[in-house]
């Protein structure tokens, strides 16, 4: 285990900030963890990290590889047998 303590600043709301996901105003809270700024929307839950230039580095996007696939529904199999209908016989 490491003996290093991560430094976390208090979370604060940013006045006038607009969420990039839901376009909500005044709903972004920011905080620093070891000097790395993080932000999160309290309305939609969008969260990302900012790099040294202040550019957003979003979390990994969902793809078919990193998402859990839902299990397909169990098919209900029923056998069907067709019998010829003598009333529908074509006239010759």
N, CA, C and O atoms as a MOPAC input file, in Angstrom:
PM7 MOZYME 1SCF
protein

 N      0.83500 1    -1.17300 1     0.00000 1
 C      0.00000 1     0.00000 1     0.00000 1
 C      0.87900 1     1.23500 1     0.00000 1
 O      1.98400 1     1.22500 1     0.54200 1
 N      0.38700 1     2.28600 1    -0.60400 1
 C      1.18100 1     3.50400 1    -0.64200 1
 C      0.83400 1     4.37700 1     0.55600 1
 O     -0.29100 1     4.36800 1     1.05600 1
 N      1.81700 1     5.11600 1     0.99300 1
 C      1.61900 1     6.00700 1     2.12600 1
 C      1.27800 1     7.42400 1     1.68100 1
 O      1.14200 1     8.32400 1     2.50900 1
 N      1.14000 1     7.62200 1     0.36100 1
 C      0.83300 1     8.94800 1    -0.15100 1
 C     -0.62500 1     9.28300 1     0.11100 1
 O     -1.50900 1     8.43200 1     0.01000 1
 N     -0.85100 1    10.53500 1     0.44700 1
 C     -2.20700 1    11.00500 1     0.69800 1
 C     -2.60900 1    11.87800 1    -0.47600 1
 O     -1.90300 1    12.82600 1    -0.82200 1
 N     -3.74400 1    11.56200 1    -1.09000 1
 C     -4.19200 1    12.39300 1    -2.20400 1
 C     -4.84200 1    13.65600 1    -1.65500 1
 O     -5.61400 1    13.61500 1    -0.69700 1
 N     -4.51000 1    14.77100 1    -2.28400 1
 C     -5.05000 1    16.06100 1    -1.85800 1
 C     -6.30000 1    16.35600 1    -2.66200 1
 O     -6.25200 1    16.43300 1    -3.88900 1
 N     -7.41300 1    16.52200 1    -1.97900 1
 C     -8.69000 1    16.80900 1    -2.61800 1
 C     -9.19600 1    18.13400 1    -2.07900 1
 O     -9.31900 1    18.31200 1    -0.86700 1
 N     -9.49300 1    19.07500 1    -2.99000 1
 C    -10.05500 1    20.35400 1    -2.56200 1
 C    -11.56000 1    20.20700 1    -2.40700 1
 O    -12.14900 1    19.22400 1    -2.85800 1
 N    -12.17400 1    21.18500 1    -1.77000 1
 C    -13.62300 1    21.13500 1    -1.58400 1
 C    -14.32000 1    21.36000 1    -2.92100 1
 O    -13.82800 1    22.09100 1    -3.78100 1
 N    -15.46000 1    20.72400 1    -3.07400 1
 C    -16.23500 1    20.86900 1    -4.30400 1
 C    -16.94900 1    22.20900 1    -4.26700 1
 O    -17.49900 1    22.60200 1    -3.23800 1
 N    -16.93900 1    22.91200 1    -5.40300 1
 C    -17.56200 1    24.22900 1    -5.46900 1
 C    -18.32100 1    24.36100 1    -6.78300 1
 O    -17.91500 1    23.79400 1    -7.79700 1
 N    -19.42200 1    25.10900 1    -6.76600 1
 C    -20.19400 1    25.36400 1    -7.97200 1
 C    -19.55800 1    26.51500 1    -8.73900 1
 O    -19.05000 1    27.46200 1    -8.14000 1
 N    -19.58900 1    26.43200 1   -10.05300 1
 C    -19.02200 1    27.46000 1   -10.91600 1
 C    -20.16300 1    28.28400 1   -11.49100 1
 O    -21.00800 1    27.76200 1   -12.21900 1
 N    -20.18700 1    29.57800 1   -11.16200 1
 C    -21.27000 1    30.45900 1   -11.61000 1
 C    -21.22600 1    30.63800 1   -13.11900 1
 O    -20.17500 1    30.93100 1   -13.69000 1
 N    -22.37600 1    30.46000 1   -13.75900 1
 C    -22.49700 1    30.66600 1   -15.19500 1
 C    -22.00500 1    29.52200 1   -16.04800 1
 O    -22.08700 1    29.59500 1   -17.27400 1
 N    -21.49500 1    28.46200 1   -15.43700 1
 C    -20.99900 1    27.32600 1   -16.21800 1
 C    -22.16900 1    26.56100 1   -16.82100 1
 O    -23.21500 1    26.40700 1   -16.19200 1
 N    -21.98100 1    26.08400 1   -18.04400 1
 C    -23.01600 1    25.34800 1   -18.76600 1
 C    -22.52800 1    23.92100 1   -18.97500 1
 O    -21.39000 1    23.70200 1   -19.39000 1
 N    -23.38500 1    22.95900 1   -18.68800 1
 C    -23.04000 1    21.54900 1   -18.85500 1
 C    -22.93400 1    21.23000 1   -20.34700 1
 O    -23.83800 1    21.57900 1   -21.10700 1
 N    -21.85000 1    20.57500 1   -20.78700 1
 C    -21.72200 1    20.23000 1   -22.20000 1
 C    -22.68200 1    19.12700 1   -22.63600 1
 O    -22.91300 1    18.96300 1   -23.83400 1
 N    -23.24000 1    18.37500 1   -21.70800 1
 C    -24.13400 1    17.27700 1   -22.07600 1
 C    -25.59500 1    17.69800 1   -22.09300 1
 O    -26.29200 1    17.45300 1   -23.07700 1
 N    -26.07500 1    18.33200 1   -21.01600 1
 C    -27.50800 1    18.65600 1   -20.91100 1
 C    -27.79500 1    20.14400 1   -21.07900 1
 O    -28.95900 1    20.54600 1   -21.06000 1
 N    -26.76900 1    20.96500 1   -21.24100 1
 C    -26.88200 1    22.42400 1   -21.40400 1
 C    -27.52400 1    23.10900 1   -20.20500 1
 O    -28.08200 1    24.19800 1   -20.34000 1
 N    -27.45100 1    22.49000 1   -19.04600 1
 C    -27.96400 1    23.10900 1   -17.82700 1
 C    -27.01200 1    24.19600 1   -17.34700 1
 O    -25.79300 1    24.04100 1   -17.42800 1
 N    -27.56400 1    25.29200 1   -16.84900 1
 C    -26.75200 1    26.41100 1   -16.36600 1
 C    -26.63800 1    26.35900 1   -14.84900 1
 O    -27.57900 1    25.96800 1   -14.15700 1
 N    -25.47900 1    26.75500 1   -14.34100 1
 C    -25.20200 1    26.79700 1   -12.89800 1
 C    -25.39800 1    25.44200 1   -12.22500 1
 O    -25.93100 1    25.37100 1   -11.11800 1
 N    -24.97800 1    24.38200 1   -12.87800 1
 C    -25.13100 1    23.04500 1   -12.29700 1
 C    -23.80800 1    22.28100 1   -12.27800 1
 O    -23.79000 1    21.08600 1   -11.98200 1
 N    -22.70400 1    22.95800 1   -12.59000 1
 C    -21.39900 1    22.30800 1   -12.64400 1
 C    -20.66200 1    22.52800 1   -11.33000 1
 O    -20.51800 1    23.65900 1   -10.86700 1
 N    -20.19900 1    21.43700 1   -10.73700 1
 C    -19.34900 1    21.56300 1    -9.55300 1
 C    -17.95000 1    21.09800 1    -9.93000 1
 O    -17.78800 1    20.14700 1   -10.69500 1
 N    -16.93900 1    21.77400 1    -9.38900 1
 C    -15.54400 1    21.46500 1    -9.70100 1
 C    -14.76300 1    21.22300 1    -8.42500 1
 O    -15.08700 1    21.75600 1    -7.36400 1
 N    -13.72500 1    20.40400 1    -8.55100 1
 C    -12.81100 1    20.14100 1    -7.45300 1
 C    -11.50000 1    19.62600 1    -8.03500 1
 O    -11.45300 1    19.20200 1    -9.18900 1
 N    -10.44300 1    19.66500 1    -7.24000 1
 C     -9.12500 1    19.19300 1    -7.66200 1
 C     -8.74100 1    17.96900 1    -6.85100 1
 O     -8.97200 1    17.90700 1    -5.64400 1
 N     -8.15200 1    16.99600 1    -7.53500 1
 C     -7.57800 1    15.82700 1    -6.87400 1
 C     -6.12100 1    15.77400 1    -7.30700 1
 O     -5.82900 1    15.51900 1    -8.47600 1
 N     -5.21900 1    16.01000 1    -6.38500 1
 C     -3.77800 1    16.04900 1    -6.65600 1
 C     -3.44300 1    17.01600 1    -7.78800 1
 O     -2.59000 1    16.71900 1    -8.62400 1
 N     -4.10400 1    18.16400 1    -7.82100 1
 C     -3.82200 1    19.17400 1    -8.82800 1
 C     -4.50400 1    18.94800 1   -10.16600 1
 O     -4.30400 1    19.73400 1   -11.09200 1
 N     -5.29800 1    17.90500 1   -10.29400 1
 C     -6.01100 1    17.62200 1   -11.54100 1
 C     -7.45900 1    18.06500 1   -11.36900 1
 O     -8.16800 1    17.52800 1   -10.51800 1
 N     -7.91500 1    19.04400 1   -12.16900 1
 C     -9.29300 1    19.52200 1   -12.01500 1
 C    -10.32200 1    18.53800 1   -12.56700 1
 O    -10.14900 1    17.97500 1   -13.64800 1
 N    -11.37700 1    18.34700 1   -11.81500 1
 C    -12.49800 1    17.49400 1   -12.21300 1
 C    -13.75900 1    18.34200 1   -12.19200 1
 O    -13.85200 1    19.30000 1   -11.42400 1
 N    -14.72600 1    17.99700 1   -13.02600 1
 C    -16.01800 1    18.68400 1   -12.99000 1
 C    -17.12800 1    17.67100 1   -13.19100 1
 O    -16.93900 1    16.63000 1   -13.82000 1
 N    -18.29900 1    18.00000 1   -12.64100 1
 C    -19.44400 1    17.08700 1   -12.70200 1
 C    -20.72500 1    17.90500 1   -12.72800 1
 O    -20.83400 1    18.92400 1   -12.04600 1
 N    -21.69900 1    17.45200 1   -13.52000 1
 C    -23.00900 1    18.09600 1   -13.58400 1
 C    -23.91200 1    17.43100 1   -12.55200 1
 O    -23.99400 1    16.20400 1   -12.49300 1
 N    -24.59300 1    18.24300 1   -11.73500 1
 C    -25.46700 1    17.68500 1   -10.70900 1
 C    -26.83700 1    17.32600 1   -11.27500 1
 O    -27.61900 1    16.65400 1   -10.60200 1
 N    -27.14400 1    17.76000 1   -12.50300 1
 C    -28.43900 1    17.44600 1   -13.11000 1
 C    -28.38800 1    16.10800 1   -13.84400 1
 O    -29.18800 1    15.21400 1   -13.56700 1
 N    -27.44100 1    15.97100 1   -14.78600 1
 C    -27.42000 1    14.76200 1   -15.62000 1
 C    -26.33200 1    13.77200 1   -15.21900 1
 O    -26.34100 1    12.63900 1   -15.70000 1
 N    -25.39700 1    14.16000 1   -14.35700 1
 C    -24.35800 1    13.24200 1   -13.91600 1
 C    -23.12900 1    13.21300 1   -14.81000 1
 O    -22.22300 1    12.41500 1   -14.57200 1
 N    -23.07100 1    14.06500 1   -15.83600 1
 C    -21.90200 1    14.12600 1   -16.71800 1
 C    -20.66900 1    14.47300 1   -15.88600 1
 O    -20.71900 1    15.36800 1   -15.04300 1
 N    -19.57800 1    13.77500 1   -16.11800 1
 C    -18.34400 1    14.03600 1   -15.38400 1
 C    -17.16100 1    13.90500 1   -16.32800 1
 O    -17.14700 1    13.04300 1   -17.20700 1
 N    -16.17000 1    14.76700 1   -16.14000 1
 C    -14.94600 1    14.66100 1   -16.90800 1
 C    -13.79300 1    15.26900 1   -16.12400 1
 O    -13.97400 1    15.82600 1   -15.04100 1
 N    -12.61200 1    15.14600 1   -16.69800 1
 C    -11.39000 1    15.66000 1   -16.10200 1
 C    -10.78800 1    16.65300 1   -17.08300 1
 O    -10.90400 1    16.47400 1   -18.29500 1
 N    -10.15100 1    17.68800 1   -16.57800 1
 C     -9.50300 1    18.67500 1   -17.43400 1
 C     -8.00100 1    18.43600 1   -17.41400 1
 O     -7.42700 1    18.12000 1   -16.37200 1
 N     -7.35900 1    18.59100 1   -18.59200 1
 C     -5.91000 1    18.41700 1   -18.64400 1
 C     -5.21800 1    19.73900 1   -18.30800 1
 O     -5.88200 1    20.68700 1   -17.88900 1
 N     -3.91200 1    19.81800 1   -18.48200 1
 C     -3.14900 1    21.00900 1   -18.09500 1
 C     -3.54300 1    22.24200 1   -18.89800 1
 O     -3.41600 1    23.36300 1   -18.40600 1
 N     -4.02000 1    22.05100 1   -20.13100 1
 C     -4.43600 1    23.17900 1   -20.96200 1
 C     -5.88700 1    23.56800 1   -20.71500 1
 O     -6.36900 1    24.52900 1   -21.31500 1
 N     -6.58700 1    22.85900 1   -19.85900 1
 C     -7.98600 1    23.14900 1   -19.57800 1
 C     -8.94400 1    22.50900 1   -20.56100 1
 O    -10.12200 1    22.86400 1   -20.60100 1
 N     -8.45200 1    21.56800 1   -21.35500 1
 C     -9.28900 1    20.87600 1   -22.33400 1
 C     -9.90700 1    19.65600 1   -21.67500 1
 O     -9.25600 1    18.94700 1   -20.90800 1
 N    -11.16400 1    19.42700 1   -21.98400 1
 C    -11.90100 1    18.32200 1   -21.38000 1
 C    -11.35900 1    16.97900 1   -21.84200 1
 O    -11.12200 1    16.76600 1   -23.03100 1
 N    -11.16700 1    16.08400 1   -20.89500 1
 C    -10.78400 1    14.71100 1   -21.18300 1
 C    -11.91200 1    13.84800 1   -20.63400 1
 O    -11.87600 1    13.46200 1   -19.46600 1
 N    -12.92500 1    13.53400 1   -21.46500 1
 C    -14.07500 1    12.79300 1   -20.95000 1
 C    -13.71200 1    11.36100 1   -20.58600 1
 O    -12.67500 1    10.83700 1   -20.99300 1
 N    -14.58900 1    10.74800 1   -19.81300 1
 C    -14.40500 1     9.34800 1   -19.45900 1
 C    -14.49500 1     8.51100 1   -20.72900 1
 O    -14.94600 1     8.99800 1   -21.76500 1
 N    -14.07600 1     7.28200 1   -20.65300 1
 C    -14.09100 1     6.40700 1   -21.82100 1
 C    -15.50800 1     6.26500 1   -22.35900 1
 O    -16.44900 1     5.99700 1   -21.61100 1
 N    -15.64200 1     6.45000 1   -23.66300 1
 C    -16.94400 1     6.33300 1   -24.29200 1
 C    -17.37200 1     4.87800 1   -24.35100 1
 O    -16.54500 1     3.97200 1   -24.46000 1
 N    -18.66800 1     4.67400 1   -24.27900 1
 C    -19.19500 1     3.32200 1   -24.34100 1
 C    -19.10900 1     2.75500 1   -25.74700 1
 O    -19.52700 1     3.39800 1   -26.71000 1
 N    -18.57600 1     1.56700 1   -25.86100 1
 C    -18.50400 1     0.87100 1   -27.14500 1
 C    -19.04800 1    -0.52600 1   -26.96000 1
 O    -19.38700 1    -0.92800 1   -25.84800 1
 N    -19.13100 1    -1.26200 1   -28.04800 1
 C    -19.64600 1    -2.62700 1   -27.94400 1
 C    -18.69100 1    -3.52800 1   -27.16800 1
 O    -19.08100 1    -4.59800 1   -26.70000 1
 N    -17.43700 1    -3.09300 1   -27.03300 1
 C    -16.45400 1    -3.90600 1   -26.33000 1
 C    -16.53100 1    -3.70300 1   -24.82100 1
 O    -16.43800 1    -4.67200 1   -24.06800 1
 N    -16.70200 1    -2.45300 1   -24.36300 1
 C    -16.65500 1    -2.20400 1   -22.92500 1
 C    -18.02900 1    -2.11600 1   -22.27400 1
 O    -18.11500 1    -1.83900 1   -21.07700 1
 N    -19.10100 1    -2.34100 1   -23.01900 1
 C    -20.43900 1    -2.35900 1   -22.43500 1
 C    -20.87100 1    -3.80300 1   -22.19600 1
 O    -20.50800 1    -4.70800 1   -22.94700 1
 N    -21.63500 1    -3.99500 1   -21.16000 1
 C    -22.16700 1    -5.32200 1   -20.86800 1
 C    -23.37100 1    -5.55100 1   -21.77300 1
 O    -24.31000 1    -4.75500 1   -21.79700 1
 N    -23.32600 1    -6.64700 1   -22.51100 1
 C    -24.41000 1    -6.95800 1   -23.43400 1
 C    -25.58200 1    -7.56000 1   -22.66500 1
 O    -25.38900 1    -8.45300 1   -21.84000 1
 N    -26.80300 1    -7.07600 1   -22.93200 1
 C    -27.95900 1    -7.69100 1   -22.27300 1
 C    -28.19000 1    -9.09000 1   -22.82400 1
 O    -27.97500 1    -9.35200 1   -24.00800 1
 N    -28.62500 1    -9.96700 1   -21.95900 1
 C    -28.88500 1   -11.33700 1   -22.38900 1
 C    -30.15000 1   -11.36900 1   -23.23400 1
 O    -31.13700 1   -10.71100 1   -22.90300 1
 N    -30.12500 1   -12.13700 1   -24.33200 1
 C    -31.33800 1   -12.21900 1   -25.14900 1
 C    -32.43700 1   -12.95800 1   -24.39400 1
 O    -32.17500 1   -13.82800 1   -23.56300 1
 N    -33.66400 1   -12.58700 1   -24.70600 1
 C    -34.80500 1   -13.23300 1   -24.05100 1
 C    -34.87000 1   -14.69700 1   -24.47100 1
 O    -34.52000 1   -15.05000 1   -25.59700 1
 N    -35.31900 1   -15.53300 1   -23.55600 1
 C    -35.46300 1   -16.94700 1   -23.87700 1
 C    -36.56700 1   -17.11200 1   -24.91800 1
 O    -37.70000 1   -16.68200 1   -24.70100 1
 N    -36.23500 1   -17.73500 1   -26.04600 1
 C    -37.27100 1   -17.91200 1   -27.06700 1
 C    -38.29300 1   -18.95100 1   -26.61500 1
 O    -37.95100 1   -19.97300 1   -26.02000 1
 N    -39.54100 1   -18.66300 1   -26.91100 1
 C    -40.60000 1   -19.61600 1   -26.59000 1
 C    -40.88400 1   -20.40000 1   -27.86700 1
 O    -41.48900 1   -19.88500 1   -28.80700 1
 N    -40.44800 1   -21.62500 1   -27.88200 1
 C    -40.57000 1   -22.45900 1   -29.06500 1
 C    -41.84900 1   -23.27200 1   -28.96600 1
 O    -42.15000 1   -23.87300 1   -27.93500 1
 N    -42.59000 1   -23.27400 1   -30.06300 1
 C    -43.82300 1   -24.04800 1   -30.11200 1
 C    -43.88900 1   -24.70700 1   -31.48400 1
 O    -43.77000 1   -24.03400 1   -32.50800 1
 N    -44.07800 1   -26.01100 1   -31.50300 1
 C    -44.15000 1   -26.70500 1   -32.78600 1
 C    -45.54200 1   -26.54400 1   -33.38600 1
 O    -46.55200 1   -26.54600 1   -32.68100 1
 N    -45.56300 1   -26.40400 1   -34.70100 1
 C    -46.81400 1   -26.21800 1   -35.42400 1
 C    -46.85800 1   -27.24600 1   -36.54400 1
 O    -45.86800 1   -27.45700 1   -37.24400 1
 N    -48.01300 1   -27.88300 1   -36.70800 1
 C    -48.16700 1   -28.86900 1   -37.77300 1
 C    -49.30500 1   -28.40600 1   -38.67700 1
 O    -50.39900 1   -28.09200 1   -38.20800 1
 N    -49.03000 1   -28.36600 1   -39.99300 1
 C    -50.02700 1   -27.91600 1   -40.94700 1
 C    -50.72400 1   -29.11800 1   -41.57000 1
 O    -50.08100 1   -30.10000 1   -41.93900 1
 N    -52.04100 1   -29.02900 1   -41.68100 1
 C    -52.84000 1   -30.04700 1   -42.35400 1
 C    -53.49900 1   -29.39500 1   -43.56000 1
 O    -53.93400 1   -28.24700 1   -43.47300 1
 N    -53.58200 1   -30.10700 1   -44.68900 1
 C    -54.25500 1   -29.52700 1   -45.85000 1
 C    -55.75100 1   -29.37900 1   -45.58800 1
 O    -56.37700 1   -30.25500 1   -44.99200 1
 N    -56.31300 1   -28.26200 1   -46.03900 1
 C    -57.73500 1   -28.00200 1   -45.87300 1
 C    -58.44400 1   -28.48200 1   -47.14600 1
 O    -58.19400 1   -27.93300 1   -48.21900 1
 N    -59.31800 1   -29.48800 1   -47.05500 1
 C    -59.97000 1   -30.01400 1   -48.26800 1
 C    -60.91200 1   -28.99700 1   -48.90500 1
 O    -61.20100 1   -29.10400 1   -50.09700 1
 N    -61.39500 1   -28.02600 1   -48.15600 1
 C    -62.31200 1   -27.03000 1   -48.71200 1
 C    -61.58200 1   -26.03400 1   -49.61800 1
 O    -62.20800 1   -25.38200 1   -50.45400 1
 N    -60.28700 1   -25.91600 1   -49.45700 1
 C    -59.51900 1   -24.97300 1   -50.25100 1
 C    -58.87600 1   -25.63500 1   -51.46500 1
 O    -57.93100 1   -25.09100 1   -52.03700 1
 N    -59.37200 1   -26.78600 1   -51.85800 1
 C    -58.80100 1   -27.51000 1   -52.98400 1
 C    -59.11100 1   -26.75200 1   -54.27100 1
 O    -60.24300 1   -26.31000 1   -54.47000 1
 N    -58.11700 1   -26.59700 1   -55.14500 1
 C    -58.28900 1   -25.86100 1   -56.38500 1
 C    -59.08600 1   -26.71100 1   -57.38000 1
 O    -58.85900 1   -27.91500 1   -57.50600 1
 N    -60.00700 1   -26.07400 1   -58.07300 1
 C    -60.74700 1   -26.83600 1   -59.10100 1
 C    -59.83300 1   -27.12400 1   -60.29000 1
 O    -59.02000 1   -26.28900 1   -60.68500 1
 N    -59.98500 1   -28.32000 1   -60.84800 1
 C    -59.12800 1   -28.71000 1   -61.96800 1
 C    -59.86900 1   -28.72100 1   -63.25600 1
 O    -59.29100 1   -29.02900 1   -64.29900 1

